[in-house]
């Protein structure tokens, strides 16, 4: 299984854990080069999604927010099998 994300799916996952996110149109989305890590950025948030030691992690400003479950990632279409 591999992580995959787009702006919409990552925003929806982040919004579940960070309810005060600005609207999606104010966010920038980027994929880290040569990895399966993704970023959502705006003026006061830098949200990072990656797998660390085989476990997905969602971080904001270097603080772990949560470890999303495989079921949550599947719900948002973020698993490539």
mmCIF file of the N, C-alpha and C atoms, coordinates in Angstrom:
data_MODEL
# 
_entry.id   MODEL 
# 
loop_
_atom_site.group_PDB 
_atom_site.id 
_atom_site.type_symbol 
_atom_site.label_atom_id 
_atom_site.label_alt_id 
_atom_site.label_comp_id 
_atom_site.label_asym_id 
_atom_site.label_entity_id 
_atom_site.label_seq_id 
_atom_site.pdbx_PDB_ins_code 
_atom_site.Cartn_x 
_atom_site.Cartn_y 
_atom_site.Cartn_z 
_atom_site.occupancy 
_atom_site.B_iso_or_equiv 
_atom_site.pdbx_formal_charge 
_atom_site.auth_seq_id 
_atom_site.auth_comp_id 
_atom_site.auth_asym_id 
_atom_site.auth_atom_id 
_atom_site.pdbx_PDB_model_num 
ATOM 1   N N  . UNK A 1 1  ? 0.826   -1.185 0.000  1.00 0.00 ? 1  UNK A N  1 
ATOM 2   C CA . UNK A 1 1  ? 0.000   0.000  0.000  1.00 0.00 ? 1  UNK A CA 1 
ATOM 3   C C  . UNK A 1 1  ? 0.874   1.254  0.000  1.00 0.00 ? 1  UNK A C  1 
ATOM 4   N N  . UNK A 1 2  ? 0.460   2.221  -0.775 1.00 0.00 ? 2  UNK A N  1 
ATOM 5   C CA . UNK A 1 2  ? 1.179   3.489  -0.847 1.00 0.00 ? 2  UNK A CA 1 
ATOM 6   C C  . UNK A 1 2  ? 0.208   4.639  -0.619 1.00 0.00 ? 2  UNK A C  1 
ATOM 7   N N  . UNK A 1 3  ? 0.722   5.712  -0.047 1.00 0.00 ? 3  UNK A N  1 
ATOM 8   C CA . UNK A 1 3  ? -0.086  6.924  0.119  1.00 0.00 ? 3  UNK A CA 1 
ATOM 9   C C  . UNK A 1 3  ? -0.212  7.656  -1.203 1.00 0.00 ? 3  UNK A C  1 
ATOM 10  N N  . UNK A 1 4  ? -1.372  8.211  -1.454 1.00 0.00 ? 4  UNK A N  1 
ATOM 11  C CA . UNK A 1 4  ? -1.549  9.134  -2.570 1.00 0.00 ? 4  UNK A CA 1 
ATOM 12  C C  . UNK A 1 4  ? -2.506  10.208 -2.081 1.00 0.00 ? 4  UNK A C  1 
ATOM 13  N N  . UNK A 1 5  ? -2.348  11.397 -2.579 1.00 0.00 ? 5  UNK A N  1 
ATOM 14  C CA . UNK A 1 5  ? -3.214  12.487 -2.125 1.00 0.00 ? 5  UNK A CA 1 
ATOM 15  C C  . UNK A 1 5  ? -3.345  13.529 -3.217 1.00 0.00 ? 5  UNK A C  1 
ATOM 16  N N  . UNK A 1 6  ? -4.426  14.252 -3.148 1.00 0.00 ? 6  UNK A N  1 
ATOM 17  C CA . UNK A 1 6  ? -4.589  15.456 -3.948 1.00 0.00 ? 6  UNK A CA 1 
ATOM 18  C C  . UNK A 1 6  ? -5.057  16.541 -2.989 1.00 0.00 ? 6  UNK A C  1 
ATOM 19  N N  . UNK A 1 7  ? -5.206  17.738 -3.472 1.00 0.00 ? 7  UNK A N  1 
ATOM 20  C CA . UNK A 1 7  ? -5.529  18.859 -2.597 1.00 0.00 ? 7  UNK A CA 1 
ATOM 21  C C  . UNK A 1 7  ? -6.851  18.629 -1.860 1.00 0.00 ? 7  UNK A C  1 
ATOM 22  N N  . UNK A 1 8  ? -7.851  18.151 -2.568 1.00 0.00 ? 8  UNK A N  1 
ATOM 23  C CA . UNK A 1 8  ? -9.169  17.961 -1.976 1.00 0.00 ? 8  UNK A CA 1 
ATOM 24  C C  . UNK A 1 8  ? -9.151  16.895 -0.887 1.00 0.00 ? 8  UNK A C  1 
ATOM 25  N N  . UNK A 1 9  ? -8.566  15.734 -1.178 1.00 0.00 ? 9  UNK A N  1 
ATOM 26  C CA . UNK A 1 9  ? -8.574  14.655 -0.191 1.00 0.00 ? 9  UNK A CA 1 
ATOM 27  C C  . UNK A 1 9  ? -7.754  15.020 1.046  1.00 0.00 ? 9  UNK A C  1 
ATOM 28  N N  . UNK A 1 10 ? -6.618  15.665 0.842  1.00 0.00 ? 10 UNK A N  1 
ATOM 29  C CA . UNK A 1 10 ? -5.801  16.041 1.993  1.00 0.00 ? 10 UNK A CA 1 
ATOM 30  C C  . UNK A 1 10 ? -6.481  17.133 2.821  1.00 0.00 ? 10 UNK A C  1 
ATOM 31  N N  . UNK A 1 11 ? -7.133  18.066 2.157  1.00 0.00 ? 11 UNK A N  1 
ATOM 32  C CA . UNK A 1 11 ? -7.843  19.126 2.881  1.00 0.00 ? 11 UNK A CA 1 
ATOM 33  C C  . UNK A 1 11 ? -8.966  18.527 3.733  1.00 0.00 ? 11 UNK A C  1 
ATOM 34  N N  . UNK A 1 12 ? -9.725  17.598 3.176  1.00 0.00 ? 12 UNK A N  1 
ATOM 35  C CA . UNK A 1 12 ? -10.822 16.980 3.926  1.00 0.00 ? 12 UNK A CA 1 
ATOM 36  C C  . UNK A 1 12 ? -10.306 16.219 5.145  1.00 0.00 ? 12 UNK A C  1 
ATOM 37  N N  . UNK A 1 13 ? -9.203  15.504 4.987  1.00 0.00 ? 13 UNK A N  1 
ATOM 38  C CA . UNK A 1 13 ? -8.613  14.783 6.120  1.00 0.00 ? 13 UNK A CA 1 
ATOM 39  C C  . UNK A 1 13 ? -8.125  15.770 7.176  1.00 0.00 ? 13 UNK A C  1 
ATOM 40  N N  . UNK A 1 14 ? -7.423  16.808 6.770  1.00 0.00 ? 14 UNK A N  1 
ATOM 41  C CA . UNK A 1 14 ? -6.908  17.795 7.722  1.00 0.00 ? 14 UNK A CA 1 
ATOM 42  C C  . UNK A 1 14 ? -8.047  18.534 8.421  1.00 0.00 ? 14 UNK A C  1 
ATOM 43  N N  . UNK A 1 15 ? -9.100  18.839 7.699  1.00 0.00 ? 15 UNK A N  1 
ATOM 44  C CA . UNK A 1 15 ? -10.245 19.569 8.263  1.00 0.00 ? 15 UNK A CA 1 
ATOM 45  C C  . UNK A 1 15 ? -10.916 18.765 9.376  1.00 0.00 ? 15 UNK A C  1 
ATOM 46  N N  . UNK A 1 16 ? -10.844 17.450 9.280  1.00 0.00 ? 16 UNK A N  1 
ATOM 47  C CA . UNK A 1 16 ? -11.408 16.589 10.320 1.00 0.00 ? 16 UNK A CA 1 
ATOM 48  C C  . UNK A 1 16 ? -10.702 16.815 11.665 1.00 0.00 ? 16 UNK A C  1 
ATOM 49  N N  . UNK A 1 17 ? -9.404  17.084 11.625 1.00 0.00 ? 17 UNK A N  1 
ATOM 50  C CA . UNK A 1 17 ? -8.609  17.225 12.844 1.00 0.00 ? 17 UNK A CA 1 
ATOM 51  C C  . UNK A 1 17 ? -8.283  18.679 13.198 1.00 0.00 ? 17 UNK A C  1 
ATOM 52  N N  . UNK A 1 18 ? -8.361  19.580 12.214 1.00 0.00 ? 18 UNK A N  1 
ATOM 53  C CA . UNK A 1 18 ? -8.084  20.999 12.447 1.00 0.00 ? 18 UNK A CA 1 
ATOM 54  C C  . UNK A 1 18 ? -9.294  21.783 11.937 1.00 0.00 ? 18 UNK A C  1 
ATOM 55  N N  . UNK A 1 19 ? -10.305 21.950 12.770 1.00 0.00 ? 19 UNK A N  1 
ATOM 56  C CA . UNK A 1 19 ? -11.540 22.582 12.290 1.00 0.00 ? 19 UNK A CA 1 
ATOM 57  C C  . UNK A 1 19 ? -11.403 24.050 11.894 1.00 0.00 ? 19 UNK A C  1 
ATOM 58  N N  . UNK A 1 20 ? -10.366 24.733 12.368 1.00 0.00 ? 20 UNK A N  1 
ATOM 59  C CA . UNK A 1 20 ? -10.233 26.160 12.054 1.00 0.00 ? 20 UNK A CA 1 
ATOM 60  C C  . UNK A 1 20 ? -9.385  26.432 10.812 1.00 0.00 ? 20 UNK A C  1 
ATOM 61  N N  . UNK A 1 21 ? -9.253  25.461 9.924  1.00 0.00 ? 21 UNK A N  1 
ATOM 62  C CA . UNK A 1 21 ? -8.505  25.677 8.683  1.00 0.00 ? 21 UNK A CA 1 
ATOM 63  C C  . UNK A 1 21 ? -9.197  26.739 7.828  1.00 0.00 ? 21 UNK A C  1 
ATOM 64  N N  . UNK A 1 22 ? -8.422  27.549 7.119  1.00 0.00 ? 22 UNK A N  1 
ATOM 65  C CA . UNK A 1 22 ? -9.034  28.499 6.187  1.00 0.00 ? 22 UNK A CA 1 
ATOM 66  C C  . UNK A 1 22 ? -9.646  27.739 5.003  1.00 0.00 ? 22 UNK A C  1 
ATOM 67  N N  . UNK A 1 23 ? -10.426 28.405 4.172  1.00 0.00 ? 23 UNK A N  1 
ATOM 68  C CA . UNK A 1 23 ? -11.020 27.739 3.003  1.00 0.00 ? 23 UNK A CA 1 
ATOM 69  C C  . UNK A 1 23 ? -9.943  27.119 2.095  1.00 0.00 ? 23 UNK A C  1 
ATOM 70  N N  . UNK A 1 24 ? -10.332 26.064 1.398  1.00 0.00 ? 24 UNK A N  1 
ATOM 71  C CA . UNK A 1 24 ? -9.381  25.326 0.560  1.00 0.00 ? 24 UNK A CA 1 
ATOM 72  C C  . UNK A 1 24 ? -8.747  26.217 -0.503 1.00 0.00 ? 24 UNK A C  1 
ATOM 73  N N  . UNK A 1 25 ? -9.458  27.199 -1.016 1.00 0.00 ? 25 UNK A N  1 
ATOM 74  C CA . UNK A 1 25 ? -8.899  28.054 -2.067 1.00 0.00 ? 25 UNK A CA 1 
ATOM 75  C C  . UNK A 1 25 ? -7.718  28.889 -1.575 1.00 0.00 ? 25 UNK A C  1 
ATOM 76  N N  . UNK A 1 26 ? -7.560  29.035 -0.256 1.00 0.00 ? 26 UNK A N  1 
ATOM 77  C CA . UNK A 1 26 ? -6.433  29.782 0.302  1.00 0.00 ? 26 UNK A CA 1 
ATOM 78  C C  . UNK A 1 26 ? -5.235  28.887 0.607  1.00 0.00 ? 26 UNK A C  1 
ATOM 79  N N  . UNK A 1 27 ? -5.369  27.598 0.363  1.00 0.00 ? 27 UNK A N  1 
ATOM 80  C CA . UNK A 1 27 ? -4.309  26.640 0.662  1.00 0.00 ? 27 UNK A CA 1 
ATOM 81  C C  . UNK A 1 27 ? -3.535  26.303 -0.611 1.00 0.00 ? 27 UNK A C  1 
ATOM 82  N N  . UNK A 1 28 ? -2.243  26.047 -0.463 1.00 0.00 ? 28 UNK A N  1 
ATOM 83  C CA . UNK A 1 28 ? -1.405  25.553 -1.554 1.00 0.00 ? 28 UNK A CA 1 
ATOM 84  C C  . UNK A 1 28 ? -1.087  24.093 -1.274 1.00 0.00 ? 28 UNK A C  1 
ATOM 85  N N  . UNK A 1 29 ? -1.063  23.288 -2.320 1.00 0.00 ? 29 UNK A N  1 
ATOM 86  C CA . UNK A 1 29 ? -0.789  21.859 -2.199 1.00 0.00 ? 29 UNK A CA 1 
ATOM 87  C C  . UNK A 1 29 ? 0.517   21.549 -2.914 1.00 0.00 ? 29 UNK A C  1 
ATOM 88  N N  . UNK A 1 30 ? 1.339   20.703 -2.306 1.00 0.00 ? 30 UNK A N  1 
ATOM 89  C CA . UNK A 1 30 ? 2.597   20.302 -2.937 1.00 0.00 ? 30 UNK A CA 1 
ATOM 90  C C  . UNK A 1 30 ? 2.931   18.867 -2.540 1.00 0.00 ? 30 UNK A C  1 
ATOM 91  N N  . UNK A 1 31 ? 3.649   18.195 -3.431 1.00 0.00 ? 31 UNK A N  1 
ATOM 92  C CA . UNK A 1 31 ? 4.164   16.857 -3.159 1.00 0.00 ? 31 UNK A CA 1 
ATOM 93  C C  . UNK A 1 31 ? 5.668   16.984 -2.967 1.00 0.00 ? 31 UNK A C  1 
ATOM 94  N N  . UNK A 1 32 ? 6.171   16.334 -1.942 1.00 0.00 ? 32 UNK A N  1 
ATOM 95  C CA . UNK A 1 32 ? 7.612   16.356 -1.715 1.00 0.00 ? 32 UNK A CA 1 
ATOM 96  C C  . UNK A 1 32 ? 8.299   15.571 -2.828 1.00 0.00 ? 32 UNK A C  1 
ATOM 97  N N  . UNK A 1 33 ? 9.399   16.079 -3.367 1.00 0.00 ? 33 UNK A N  1 
ATOM 98  C CA . UNK A 1 33 ? 10.077  15.396 -4.467 1.00 0.00 ? 33 UNK A CA 1 
ATOM 99  C C  . UNK A 1 33 ? 10.578  14.013 -4.061 1.00 0.00 ? 33 UNK A C  1 
ATOM 100 N N  . UNK A 1 34 ? 10.405  13.070 -4.950 1.00 0.00 ? 34 UNK A N  1 
ATOM 101 C CA . UNK A 1 34 ? 10.891  11.705 -4.818 1.00 0.00 ? 34 UNK A CA 1 
ATOM 102 C C  . UNK A 1 34 ? 10.411  11.007 -3.551 1.00 0.00 ? 34 UNK A C  1 
ATOM 103 N N  . UNK A 1 35 ? 9.192   11.304 -3.114 1.00 0.00 ? 35 UNK A N  1 
ATOM 104 C CA . UNK A 1 35 ? 8.636   10.609 -1.952 1.00 0.00 ? 35 UNK A CA 1 
ATOM 105 C C  . UNK A 1 35 ? 7.118   10.608 -2.043 1.00 0.00 ? 35 UNK A C  1 
ATOM 106 N N  . UNK A 1 36 ? 6.500   9.932  -1.125 1.00 0.00 ? 36 UNK A N  1 
ATOM 107 C CA . UNK A 1 36 ? 5.039   9.906  -1.017 1.00 0.00 ? 36 UNK A CA 1 
ATOM 108 C C  . UNK A 1 36 ? 4.624   10.757 0.187  1.00 0.00 ? 36 UNK A C  1 
ATOM 109 N N  . UNK A 1 37 ? 5.126   11.972 0.237  1.00 0.00 ? 37 UNK A N  1 
ATOM 110 C CA . UNK A 1 37 ? 4.800   12.919 1.295  1.00 0.00 ? 37 UNK A CA 1 
ATOM 111 C C  . UNK A 1 37 ? 4.162   14.143 0.649  1.00 0.00 ? 37 UNK A C  1 
ATOM 112 N N  . UNK A 1 38 ? 3.195   14.731 1.354  1.00 0.00 ? 38 UNK A N  1 
ATOM 113 C CA . UNK A 1 38 ? 2.412   15.822 0.789  1.00 0.00 ? 38 UNK A CA 1 
ATOM 114 C C  . UNK A 1 38 ? 2.291   16.968 1.789  1.00 0.00 ? 38 UNK A C  1 
ATOM 115 N N  . UNK A 1 39 ? 2.124   18.192 1.267  1.00 0.00 ? 39 UNK A N  1 
ATOM 116 C CA . UNK A 1 39 ? 1.996   19.385 2.083  1.00 0.00 ? 39 UNK A CA 1 
ATOM 117 C C  . UNK A 1 39 ? 0.762   20.188 1.689  1.00 0.00 ? 39 UNK A C  1 
ATOM 118 N N  . UNK A 1 40 ? 0.122   20.775 2.679  1.00 0.00 ? 40 UNK A N  1 
ATOM 119 C CA . UNK A 1 40 ? -0.881  21.818 2.483  1.00 0.00 ? 40 UNK A CA 1 
ATOM 120 C C  . UNK A 1 40 ? -0.342  23.025 3.220  1.00 0.00 ? 40 UNK A C  1 
ATOM 121 N N  . UNK A 1 41 ? -0.266  24.171 2.534  1.00 0.00 ? 41 UNK A N  1 
ATOM 122 C CA . UNK A 1 41 ? 0.320   25.352 3.165  1.00 0.00 ? 41 UNK A CA 1 
ATOM 123 C C  . UNK A 1 41 ? -0.599  26.547 3.016  1.00 0.00 ? 41 UNK A C  1 
ATOM 124 N N  . UNK A 1 42 ? -0.611  27.381 4.037  1.00 0.00 ? 42 UNK A N  1 
ATOM 125 C CA . UNK A 1 42 ? -1.247  28.687 3.988  1.00 0.00 ? 42 UNK A CA 1 
ATOM 126 C C  . UNK A 1 42 ? -0.523  29.575 4.980  1.00 0.00 ? 42 UNK A C  1 
ATOM 127 N N  . UNK A 1 43 ? -1.055  30.746 5.233  1.00 0.00 ? 43 UNK A N  1 
ATOM 128 C CA . UNK A 1 43 ? -0.346  31.726 6.042  1.00 0.00 ? 43 UNK A CA 1 
ATOM 129 C C  . UNK A 1 43 ? -0.015  31.248 7.456  1.00 0.00 ? 43 UNK A C  1 
ATOM 130 N N  . UNK A 1 44 ? -0.849  30.455 8.119  1.00 0.00 ? 44 UNK A N  1 
ATOM 131 C CA . UNK A 1 44 ? -0.530  30.048 9.488  1.00 0.00 ? 44 UNK A CA 1 
ATOM 132 C C  . UNK A 1 44 ? -0.517  28.535 9.706  1.00 0.00 ? 44 UNK A C  1 
ATOM 133 N N  . UNK A 1 45 ? -0.610  27.751 8.648  1.00 0.00 ? 45 UNK A N  1 
ATOM 134 C CA . UNK A 1 45 ? -0.556  26.292 8.768  1.00 0.00 ? 45 UNK A CA 1 
ATOM 135 C C  . UNK A 1 45 ? 0.398   25.733 7.724  1.00 0.00 ? 45 UNK A C  1 
ATOM 136 N N  . UNK A 1 46 ? 1.129   24.710 8.109  1.00 0.00 ? 46 UNK A N  1 
ATOM 137 C CA . UNK A 1 46 ? 1.914   23.916 7.176  1.00 0.00 ? 46 UNK A CA 1 
ATOM 138 C C  . UNK A 1 46 ? 1.663   22.465 7.576  1.00 0.00 ? 46 UNK A C  1 
ATOM 139 N N  . UNK A 1 47 ? 0.756   21.834 6.862  1.00 0.00 ? 47 UNK A N  1 
ATOM 140 C CA . UNK A 1 47 ? 0.302   20.492 7.196  1.00 0.00 ? 47 UNK A CA 1 
ATOM 141 C C  . UNK A 1 47 ? 1.051   19.494 6.331  1.00 0.00 ? 47 UNK A C  1 
ATOM 142 N N  . UNK A 1 48 ? 1.529   18.440 6.957  1.00 0.00 ? 48 UNK A N  1 
ATOM 143 C CA . UNK A 1 48 ? 2.386   17.451 6.317  1.00 0.00 ? 48 UNK A CA 1 
ATOM 144 C C  . UNK A 1 48 ? 1.769   16.081 6.511  1.00 0.00 ? 48 UNK A C  1 
ATOM 145 N N  . UNK A 1 49 ? 1.673   15.306 5.445  1.00 0.00 ? 49 UNK A N  1 
ATOM 146 C CA . UNK A 1 49 ? 1.174   13.931 5.497  1.00 0.00 ? 49 UNK A CA 1 
ATOM 147 C C  . UNK A 1 49 ? 2.238   13.016 4.923  1.00 0.00 ? 49 UNK A C  1 
ATOM 148 N N  . UNK A 1 50 ? 2.595   11.997 5.689  1.00 0.00 ? 50 UNK A N  1 
ATOM 149 C CA . UNK A 1 50 ? 3.588   11.042 5.234  1.00 0.00 ? 50 UNK A CA 1 
ATOM 150 C C  . UNK A 1 50 ? 3.415   9.745  6.013  1.00 0.00 ? 50 UNK A C  1 
ATOM 151 N N  . UNK A 1 51 ? 4.193   8.747  5.641  1.00 0.00 ? 51 UNK A N  1 
ATOM 152 C CA . UNK A 1 51 ? 4.250   7.507  6.400  1.00 0.00 ? 51 UNK A CA 1 
ATOM 153 C C  . UNK A 1 51 ? 5.593   7.461  7.105  1.00 0.00 ? 51 UNK A C  1 
ATOM 154 N N  . UNK A 1 52 ? 5.563   7.271  8.402  1.00 0.00 ? 52 UNK A N  1 
ATOM 155 C CA . UNK A 1 52 ? 6.777   7.186  9.203  1.00 0.00 ? 52 UNK A CA 1 
ATOM 156 C C  . UNK A 1 52 ? 6.799   5.809  9.853  1.00 0.00 ? 52 UNK A C  1 
ATOM 157 N N  . UNK A 1 53 ? 7.819   5.047  9.543  1.00 0.00 ? 53 UNK A N  1 
ATOM 158 C CA . UNK A 1 53 ? 7.958   3.677  10.028 1.00 0.00 ? 53 UNK A CA 1 
ATOM 159 C C  . UNK A 1 53 ? 6.699   2.867  9.689  1.00 0.00 ? 53 UNK A C  1 
ATOM 160 N N  . UNK A 1 54 ? 6.191   3.063  8.470  1.00 0.00 ? 54 UNK A N  1 
ATOM 161 C CA . UNK A 1 54 ? 5.043   2.324  7.990  1.00 0.00 ? 54 UNK A CA 1 
ATOM 162 C C  . UNK A 1 54 ? 3.701   2.764  8.554  1.00 0.00 ? 54 UNK A C  1 
ATOM 163 N N  . UNK A 1 55 ? 3.691   3.847  9.290  1.00 0.00 ? 55 UNK A N  1 
ATOM 164 C CA . UNK A 1 55 ? 2.448   4.334  9.900  1.00 0.00 ? 55 UNK A CA 1 
ATOM 165 C C  . UNK A 1 55 ? 2.170   5.753  9.419  1.00 0.00 ? 55 UNK A C  1 
ATOM 166 N N  . UNK A 1 56 ? 0.958   6.030  8.892  1.00 0.00 ? 56 UNK A N  1 
ATOM 167 C CA . UNK A 1 56 ? 0.663   7.381  8.409  1.00 0.00 ? 56 UNK A CA 1 
ATOM 168 C C  . UNK A 1 56 ? 0.649   8.385  9.558  1.00 0.00 ? 56 UNK A C  1 
ATOM 169 N N  . UNK A 1 57 ? 1.143   9.572  9.273  1.00 0.00 ? 57 UNK A N  1 
ATOM 170 C CA . UNK A 1 57 ? 1.165   10.637 10.281 1.00 0.00 ? 57 UNK A CA 1 
ATOM 171 C C  . UNK A 1 57 ? 0.765   11.950 9.620  1.00 0.00 ? 57 UNK A C  1 
ATOM 172 N N  . UNK A 1 58 ? -0.056  12.720 10.329 1.00 0.00 ? 58 UNK A N  1 
ATOM 173 C CA . UNK A 1 58 ? -0.487  14.043 9.883  1.00 0.00 ? 58 UNK A CA 1 
ATOM 174 C C  . UNK A 1 58 ? 0.075   15.039 10.884 1.00 0.00 ? 58 UNK A C  1 
ATOM 175 N N  . UNK A 1 59 ? 0.861   15.992 10.387 1.00 0.00 ? 59 UNK A N  1 
ATOM 176 C CA . UNK A 1 59 ? 1.525   16.951 11.261 1.00 0.00 ? 59 UNK A CA 1 
ATOM 177 C C  . UNK A 1 59 ? 1.181   18.374 10.830 1.00 0.00 ? 59 UNK A C  1 
ATOM 178 N N  . UNK A 1 60 ? 1.185   19.292 11.798 1.00 0.00 ? 60 UNK A N  1 
ATOM 179 C CA . UNK A 1 60 ? 1.024   20.710 11.527 1.00 0.00 ? 60 UNK A CA 1 
ATOM 180 C C  . UNK A 1 60 ? 2.119   21.444 12.287 1.00 0.00 ? 60 UNK A C  1 
ATOM 181 N N  . UNK A 1 61 ? 2.960   22.167 11.559 1.00 0.00 ? 61 UNK A N  1 
ATOM 182 C CA . UNK A 1 61 ? 4.075   22.910 12.160 1.00 0.00 ? 61 UNK A CA 1 
ATOM 183 C C  . UNK A 1 61 ? 4.939   22.015 13.047 1.00 0.00 ? 61 UNK A C  1 
ATOM 184 N N  . UNK A 1 62 ? 5.288   20.850 12.556 1.00 0.00 ? 62 UNK A N  1 
ATOM 185 C CA . UNK A 1 62 ? 6.161   19.888 13.237 1.00 0.00 ? 62 UNK A CA 1 
ATOM 186 C C  . UNK A 1 62 ? 5.568   19.294 14.511 1.00 0.00 ? 62 UNK A C  1 
ATOM 187 N N  . UNK A 1 63 ? 4.285   19.446 14.727 1.00 0.00 ? 63 UNK A N  1 
ATOM 188 C CA . UNK A 1 63 ? 3.611   18.817 15.856 1.00 0.00 ? 63 UNK A CA 1 
ATOM 189 C C  . UNK A 1 63 ? 2.654   17.762 15.312 1.00 0.00 ? 63 UNK A C  1 
ATOM 190 N N  . UNK A 1 64 ? 2.755   16.547 15.825 1.00 0.00 ? 64 UNK A N  1 
ATOM 191 C CA . UNK A 1 64 ? 1.883   15.480 15.371 1.00 0.00 ? 64 UNK A CA 1 
ATOM 192 C C  . UNK A 1 64 ? 0.450   15.768 15.778 1.00 0.00 ? 64 UNK A C  1 
ATOM 193 N N  . UNK A 1 65 ? -0.434  15.744 14.794 1.00 0.00 ? 65 UNK A N  1 
ATOM 194 C CA . UNK A 1 65 ? -1.858  15.939 15.054 1.00 0.00 ? 65 UNK A CA 1 
ATOM 195 C C  . UNK A 1 65 ? -2.499  14.588 15.318 1.00 0.00 ? 65 UNK A C  1 
ATOM 196 N N  . UNK A 1 66 ? -2.224  13.638 14.430 1.00 0.00 ? 66 UNK A N  1 
ATOM 197 C CA . UNK A 1 66 ? -2.838  12.322 14.569 1.00 0.00 ? 66 UNK A CA 1 
ATOM 198 C C  . UNK A 1 66 ? -2.108  11.312 13.699 1.00 0.00 ? 66 UNK A C  1 
ATOM 199 N N  . UNK A 1 67 ? -2.473  10.073 13.897 1.00 0.00 ? 67 UNK A N  1 
ATOM 200 C CA . UNK A 1 67 ? -2.051  8.977  13.039 1.00 0.00 ? 67 UNK A CA 1 
ATOM 201 C C  . UNK A 1 67 ? -3.335  8.434  12.410 1.00 0.00 ? 67 UNK A C  1 
ATOM 202 N N  . UNK A 1 68 ? -3.685  8.912  11.198 1.00 0.00 ? 68 UNK A N  1 
ATOM 203 C CA . UNK A 1 68 ? -4.929  8.448  10.570 1.00 0.00 ? 68 UNK A CA 1 
ATOM 204 C C  . UNK A 1 68 ? -4.913  6.934  10.372 1.00 0.00 ? 68 UNK A C  1 
ATOM 205 N N  . UNK A 1 69 ? -6.064  6.331  10.524 1.00 0.00 ? 69 UNK A N  1 
ATOM 206 C CA . UNK A 1 69 ? -6.178  4.892  10.316 1.00 0.00 ? 69 UNK A CA 1 
ATOM 207 C C  . UNK A 1 69 ? -6.260  4.588  8.821  1.00 0.00 ? 69 UNK A C  1 
ATOM 208 N N  . UNK A 1 70 ? -6.018  3.350  8.486  1.00 0.00 ? 70 UNK A N  1 
ATOM 209 C CA . UNK A 1 70 ? -6.131  2.912  7.087  1.00 0.00 ? 70 UNK A CA 1 
ATOM 210 C C  . UNK A 1 70 ? -7.564  3.130  6.597  1.00 0.00 ? 70 UNK A C  1 
ATOM 211 N N  . UNK A 1 71 ? -8.550  2.894  7.467  1.00 0.00 ? 71 UNK A N  1 
ATOM 212 C CA . UNK A 1 71 ? -9.951  3.100  7.089  1.00 0.00 ? 71 UNK A CA 1 
ATOM 213 C C  . UNK A 1 71 ? -10.220 4.567  6.734  1.00 0.00 ? 71 UNK A C  1 
ATOM 214 N N  . UNK A 1 72 ? -9.648  5.500  7.503  1.00 0.00 ? 72 UNK A N  1 
ATOM 215 C CA . UNK A 1 72 ? -9.825  6.922  7.193  1.00 0.00 ? 72 UNK A CA 1 
ATOM 216 C C  . UNK A 1 72 ? -9.180  7.266  5.860  1.00 0.00 ? 72 UNK A C  1 
ATOM 217 N N  . UNK A 1 73 ? -7.986  6.756  5.624  1.00 0.00 ? 73 UNK A N  1 
ATOM 218 C CA . UNK A 1 73 ? -7.302  7.037  4.366  1.00 0.00 ? 73 UNK A CA 1 
ATOM 219 C C  . UNK A 1 73 ? -8.079  6.463  3.184  1.00 0.00 ? 73 UNK A C  1 
ATOM 220 N N  . UNK A 1 74 ? -8.643  5.280  3.355  1.00 0.00 ? 74 UNK A N  1 
ATOM 221 C CA . UNK A 1 74 ? -9.470  4.694  2.287  1.00 0.00 ? 74 UNK A CA 1 
ATOM 222 C C  . UNK A 1 74 ? -10.730 5.523  2.057  1.00 0.00 ? 74 UNK A C  1 
ATOM 223 N N  . UNK A 1 75 ? -11.319 6.033  3.129  1.00 0.00 ? 75 UNK A N  1 
ATOM 224 C CA . UNK A 1 75 ? -12.526 6.868  3.025  1.00 0.00 ? 75 UNK A CA 1 
ATOM 225 C C  . UNK A 1 75 ? -12.290 8.083  2.127  1.00 0.00 ? 75 UNK A C  1 
ATOM 226 N N  . UNK A 1 76 ? -11.095 8.656  2.205  1.00 0.00 ? 76 UNK A N  1 
ATOM 227 C CA . UNK A 1 76 ? -10.751 9.828  1.394  1.00 0.00 ? 76 UNK A CA 1 
ATOM 228 C C  . UNK A 1 76 ? -10.024 9.467  0.097  1.00 0.00 ? 76 UNK A C  1 
ATOM 229 N N  . UNK A 1 77 ? -9.881  8.185  -0.204 1.00 0.00 ? 77 UNK A N  1 
ATOM 230 C CA . UNK A 1 77 ? -9.245  7.745  -1.443 1.00 0.00 ? 77 UNK A CA 1 
ATOM 231 C C  . UNK A 1 77 ? -7.742  8.015  -1.471 1.00 0.00 ? 77 UNK A C  1 
ATOM 232 N N  . UNK A 1 78 ? -7.083  7.826  -0.337 1.00 0.00 ? 78 UNK A N  1 
ATOM 233 C CA . UNK A 1 78 ? -5.677  8.171  -0.222 1.00 0.00 ? 78 UNK A CA 1 
ATOM 234 C C  . UNK A 1 78 ? -4.762  6.943  -0.139 1.00 0.00 ? 78 UNK A C  1 
ATOM 235 N N  . UNK A 1 79 ? -5.274  5.783  -0.500 1.00 0.00 ? 79 UNK A N  1 
ATOM 236 C CA . UNK A 1 79 ? -4.481  4.553  -0.486 1.00 0.00 ? 79 UNK A CA 1 
ATOM 237 C C  . UNK A 1 79 ? -4.386  4.041  -1.916 1.00 0.00 ? 79 UNK A C  1 
ATOM 238 N N  . UNK A 1 80 ? -3.187  3.743  -2.341 1.00 0.00 ? 80 UNK A N  1 
ATOM 239 C CA . UNK A 1 80 ? -2.966  3.121  -3.662 1.00 0.00 ? 80 UNK A CA 1 
ATOM 240 C C  . UNK A 1 80 ? -2.518  1.694  -3.407 1.00 0.00 ? 80 UNK A C  1 
ATOM 241 N N  . UNK A 1 81 ? -3.312  0.748  -3.893 1.00 0.00 ? 81 UNK A N  1 
ATOM 242 C CA . UNK A 1 81 ? -2.986  -0.656 -3.629 1.00 0.00 ? 81 UNK A CA 1 
ATOM 243 C C  . UNK A 1 81 ? -2.443  -1.346 -4.843 1.00 0.00 ? 81 UNK A C  1 
# 
